[in-house]
Amino acid sequence: MKSKPQLSFWQIWNMCFGFLGIQFGFALQNANASRIFQTLGADMDDVAGLWIAAPLTGLLVQPIVGYLSDRTWNRFGRRRPYFMVGALFTTLALLVMPNSPALWIAAGTLWVLDASINISMEPFRAFVGDQLAPRQRPAGYAMQSFFIGVGAVVASMLPWLLAKAGVANTAEAGMVPDTVRYAFYLGGVVLFLAIGWTVLRTREYSPQELAAFDDAEPASATPAGEGVAIVAGSAWAWLLAGIAMAVGIHLAAGDRMLYVLAGLFAAYGALVLIARRLQPTRMLAVIVHDVQHMPSTMRQLAVVQFFSWFALFAMWIYTTAAVTGVHFGATDTSSAAYNDGANWVGVLFAAYNGFAALAAILIPWLVRAIGLRWSHLVNLWLGAAGLLSLLVIRDPQWLLLSMVGVGFAWASILSLPYALLSDSVPAAKMGVYMGIFNFFIVIPQLVAASVLGFVLRHWLGNQPILALAVGGASLLVAGLCVLRVHHQNQEA
């Protein structure tokens, strides 16, 4: 068997350039969705629930797209057809969302937007694993992080930049300001063109070529064959636990968002039971089987991802409310102070993504110096320090310093777990395993959307700034969990 050829810097550049566009859409969503919801009349208690569309969509879309892209090969390629389909629908959603006339339309458009981004994004993760030899994968994922950082810097700052250029930053009650609307329009154009560049400027290995490379079946991976029986295990326990939790929430008149957790438990148990009755080669049966037989490295990384993405989701949901309320002293969404604060959140989000782009350049050297696991731990703890510092800093300008740590954590989260994972995944299942791995991105977001509103209201005095403290603590835990991860090229 032969090794994959080493790609040049510009070949890696071209294959990762599409992530610039993906992050344009993702950053506009993260920095402005809460602002749009609040502008359209959402109460703070409901904001986390409205965000639930995003992780739910990822939970459904990513493994399906991964499964299908593993089995796609035509004149357009293996992963690239999904890049373009996702780009088209994401662009359309970006044009619609800031013009939503009602809250429910904005929430529905967020669902479409996130589904479309996931259709493009999930195959991009597998694309790096397909194209690069193991020794180049950390550099490939770091390049993706670089483009994520650059794209998000510009996208997050767009409303602020447009306001500086004289575009109206306030609007009548219930209307989204022009700064946000025009930012979404520009984002749609950039996203489509950037993904189009990657599609036109890269080639893909055929399934036969991939199977001939020496990294096609890592020694540490579960065999890639399909049709192995699904283990029922505790499926009934998951199903009954979910039902019992839902009944308990109803009887106690508990927070309605807690039903999401009950639904997750019940849904997993039900899907396992359904998959056992299907032919072993059917999509649901294959995905459930692969979930049950995921590599041990992936199981260990799942815990790290859970705490990492729980923290990120807390930041995305509550930074706007925290900064506008604490640092700008405003809660009226039609006031100039609130909109100035919301624009500054865009600048802060741009800043952490800018620092992430710089961190992506440094991370490969850090990995060579102290290894993948210790590098990830250091970066996660820098992120924890950044989030926790928002509790003590009161000058909005100095919050830029907090974003340095957040940026290092963000760059690391977007690259090092995938580098650790890809070396333990068979090439034939790279797409579906990357999709399953993203379960551990969306599940913590669902948990955050389910419980953070309840925790904020009942335990944290309805102070959004304290939700960011919870996020900082979660990153500290994630860093500790990295030390449990086994890597086949593990450093001493």
N, C-alpha and C positions, 0 to 999 in steps of 0.2 A: 504494500500500500504506500501511497505517496502523501507528502505533506502539502497543505494548501500553500500556494505561492504567497510571498510577502507582498502586500500592497504598498504603493507609494503614498506619501502624505496627501497628494491631491486626489488620489483614488478614494482614500478614506474620507477626505473632505467632501467629495461629491456624493458619496453614499449616505453621509450624515446631514447634508445641507437641508434636506426636507424637514428636519427637526426644528429648524429656524421658524418655518411656517407653522408647524404644529404648536410650538410654544407661543406663537403670536395669539392663536386662538385660545389656548389654555390660560395664558396670562391675562388676557382681556376678561375671560370668564372669572378667574380667581379674584382679580382686583375690583371687578365692577358688579358681579352678580348680586351681592348683598346690598350694594348701593341701589341697584335697579329695583330689587324687591322692596326695600324700605321706601323708596320714592313712590312706588305703586301702592303703598299702604300697609305693608307687612309689619306686624308687631315684632319686637325683638324675640319674643318667645317662639315665633313661628319661623324665623329665618333659618335655623338649623334644619327644620323639617323640609323647607323648600329646597334646600341644598341636597336633599336625599336622592333626588333624581340622578345626580352625577354618579355616585358610587353604585347605585342599583344598576344603572346602565352598563357600567364597566363590568360588573359581576356577570351580567348576561352576555354581553357582546364579546369580551376578550377571549374566553376559551373557545367560543364558536368560531370567531375569526381565525384564531390560532389553528384550530382543527382543520378548517377549510383551506387555509393557506398552505398547510403541510401537504395537502392533497391536490393543490392546484399546479398545473404546468401547461402553459399555452404560449402563443407567440409573444404575449405581453410579459411573460415571466411567471414567477411564483408568488412573490410578495407585492410586486409593483401594481398589479390591478387593484389591490385593496387600498394602496396609497391614494390612487386617483379617485376611486369611489368615495372614500372618506373625505378627501379634499373638496370634492364638489358639494357634498351635503353640508360640510362644516361651513363653507363659504356662504351658502344660502341661509343657514341658521344665524350666522353673524350679522347678516343684513336685516334679519327679522327681529332679533331679540330686543335691541334698544328702541324699537318702534312698537313694542307690545302695548296694546291699549288697556290691558287688565292684568292683574297679578297672576291669574291662572294661565294666561297665555305665555307670560314670561317664564313661569315654572315649566310649562310644557316644552317651550323652546329650548330651555336649558337641557332638558332630557334629550332632545334631538341633537343639540350641539355636542353634548358629551358622548352620545353614541357615535356620532360621525367622527369626532376626534379619535375615539378608541378604534374605529375601523382602520384608520391610518396608523395610529401609534403602535398598536400591538405588533403588527408585522415588522415595524421598524426595529423593534428589540430583537426579534428573531433574525432579521436581515443581517445584523452585525455577526451573530453566531454563525450564520450560513457562510458569509463572505470571508471572515477572518480566521486565521489559525489561532489556537489558544494563546500564543505568546503576544499576539497583537490585539486581543479583545479588550484588555484594560484601556489601551490607547483609543480603540474604537468607541467604547462607551464614554470615555472622557471627552472625545470629540463631540459626541451627542450632547453631553452636558455643556460643552462650550457653546454650541448653537442654541441650546435651551436658554442659557444665560443671556446671550446676546439678544435673542428674539424677545425674551421676557423683559429685558431692560427697556427696549424701545416701546413694546406694547403696553407695559405698565405705566410708562410715563406719558403716553399719548394724550390722555385728557389734560394733564398738567401742561404739556407743551402747547396744545391747542389753545388752552386758556391764556397762556403767555402770548400767543399769536393774535389774541383778540376775539377768539370764538366764545360765544356765550356759555358761561359755566353755571348759570342758574336758569330755572324755568318755572313756569307756574306749577302749583301743587299738582302732583300726579303725573307730571311730564318729565321725561329723562332729558337732561341738558344736552345741547348740541355737541359739547366736547366729548361726551360718551358716545353719542350716535356716530359722529364722524370717525372716532377711533375704531369702532367696530367695522365701519365700511373699509377703512384702510387695512385693517387686520385681515379681512376676507381676501383682499387682493394679494397681499403678501403671502398668505398661507397657500393659496392656489399656485402662485408662481414658484415658490420655494420647493414645494413637493413636486411640481412639474419638472424642475431642474434635476432632482434626484432620479426621477423616472427616466428622463431622456439621457442622462449622463452616466448611468451605471448598467452593468450587465449582471446576470444571475447564473449561478451554477444549476444545471439540471439535476433532478433527483439522482440520476445515475452517476453523475460526476461527484455529488456530495457523498454518495455511498462508497466511493472509491478512495476517499481521503482517510488518513489514519486516525482522525478524531471523530469519525462517524459514530462510533459506539464506545464512549469512555468506559474504562474499566470499573468505575464507581457507579455507573448508571444501572438502573433496572432495565432488563432486556426490553427491547422496543416492540416485541411482538404483540399482536392484538388477539383478542378472543379469550384471554385468561378470565376465569370466573371471578365475578365481583363478590366480595365478602360482605355479608349482611351485617355482621358485627353488631354494633349498637344502634342500628338504623331505627329500630322501634323505640329505643330509649330517647333518641334525638326528637323523633316525631311526637312522642307523648310528652316530653319535657316542654316542647314548644306549645303544645295545646294547653298543658297545665299552666304554663306561664301566662298565656293569653287569658285564660279563665280567671287566674288570680288578679291580673291587671284590671279586668272588667269588674270583678267583685269589689276590689279596693278603690274603684274609680280612679285608677292611676293615670299617669301621663300617657296620652295616646301614642306618643312617639316610641314608648317602650314596646308597643306591639311589633315594631320592626325587629327587635331582638327575638321575640317569640316566633315571628315568621321565619327568621333565618334558621333557627333550630329545627322547626317543623319542616321547612322546605328541604333541608339537607337530608333528613331522614326519609322523607317521601321520595326524593329523587333517587336515593340508593335503592329503595324498594322497587321503584318503577324500572330502574336500569337493570335489575336482576331478571326481569321478565322479558327484556328485549334480546334480540340476537346480539351476540358479543361484538359484532362489527358495526353496530349502529352507533351514531355519533354520541348520544347520551351515555351509552354503555362504555364506550372507549374513554370518554372524559372522566366518568366516575371511577373507572378502573385506574386511570392514570393518577387521579387524586389519591386513591388509596395506596398506590405503589410509587409515589414520588420519591426521588433520591433523598437519602438522609440529610445531605447538605441543604436541600431545599426545605425540609421540615424545620431545621434549625434556623435557617434564614427567615422563615415565616414569622417567628416570634420577634425577630429584630424588625422586620417590616411592619408588623402590627403596631408596635410602639412608635416607630418613626412616623408612619403616616397618620396615626391618631394625632400626633403633635402638629403635623402640617395642616390637617383639616381644622383643628382648633384655631390655628393661626389664620387660615383663609376665611373662616366664618366670622371671627370676632375681632380681627384687627381694625376694621373700619369703625365698628361701634366703640372699641376701646380707645382708639386714637382721637376720634372726633369728640367723644365724651370726656376723656381725661385730659388730653393735651390741647384740645381746642375749645372745650367747655360748651359743646353744642349737641343737641339731640333733635332739633327741628330740621327735617331733611330739606326744607325749602330755604333755609337760612344760608347766608353767605359763609358764615363760620363753618357750618357743617360741610358744605361743598368744598371749601378750602381744605378742610381736614381730610375729606375723602380723596381729593386730588393728591394730598401729601401721602396718603396711604399708597396711592399708585406710584409715587416717587420712591417710597420705602421698598415696595415690592420690586421696582426696577433696580434699586440699589442692591438688594440681596441677590437678584439674578445677575447683576453685573459682577458682584464679588464671586458668584458661582462660576462665571465664565473664567475669571482669573484663577479660581481654585482648580478648575478643570485642567489648567495648564500645569499646576503644581502637583496635582494628585499622582500622576504617574511616577514622578521623582520620589514622592513620599512613600508610595508603594514599594519602590525598589529599595528604599532605606529601611522601612520597618514592617513591610508586608501588608497584605490586603486587610487582614482583620484589625490590626492595631491602627492602621490608617483610618479605617471606618470609625472605630471607637473615638479617636481623637476628634474627628470632624463632627460626629454626633454631639459630643460634649461641648464643642464650640457653639453649636446650634442651641444647645440647652442654655448656655450662658447668655446668648443673644436674646432669647425669649424672656428669660427671667429678668434681664436688665430693664425691660420695659416697665417693670413695676417701680423702679427707683428713679429712672430718668424722667424728667418733666419737660425739658426743653425739646420741642419737636425736632429741631435741627440735630440734636445729639442722638436721636434715634437711628440716624444713619450708622453710627458706630455699632449699634445692636445688630444691624443687618450684616455686618462682616461675618459674625459667627453663624447666622442663619444661612448665609450664602455658602459657606464651606460645608455645612451639613447638607444643604440642598444638592450641591454638586456631587457629594459623596453618595447620597441616597439614590441619585439617578445613574450612578455608574458602578460603584464597587459591589453591591449585591448581585448585579447582573454578571459581572466578571467572575465572582465566586460561583454563581449558579451555572453559567454556560459551559464550564469545563466538566460538569457532572451530568449533562443532559445529552442523550443521543441525537444525532443530526436529524434523523427521520421524524423526531417528535419535538424539534426545537420550538415550533410555533405553538403547539398545544401546551407545552410545559411553560413557555413564557406567559401564555394566557392564564394558566392555572396559578402561576406565581403571582400574577396580578390580583388574584383573589385576596392576597394578603396585603394589597394596597386598598382595595375597595371595602373589604370587611371592616377594617378599623375605621374607615370613613363612615360606614353605616352605623357602627357602634357610637362614634362621635356624634353623628346626627341624631341618634336615638337618645343618648343619655346626657349630652352636654347641656341641652336646654333645661332638663330636669335638675341637673346638678347646679347649674347657674342660678336657677330660681329658688331652690330649696336650701342649698348649702353655701353658695357664694354671694348671697345678697344681691343677686341680679347685677353683678359688676363684671362686664365683659373682660376687663383687664385681668381678672383672676383666671379666666379660661386660658389665657396665654401662659400663666404660671403652671397650670396643669399640663399644658403642652411642653413646657421646659422640663418638668419632672419626667414626662414620658420619654423624652430624648435621652435623659440620663439613664433610664432603665434600658432603653434600646442599646446604648453603648455597652452596658454590662453584658447584655445577651449576646453581643458579637463574639465574646470570648468563648462561647459554647459552640461556635460554628466550626465544623471540621471541613478542611479543604484538602483536596488530594495533593496539592503542591504546598501544603501548609508549612509556614515558616516555623522555625524552632522557637 
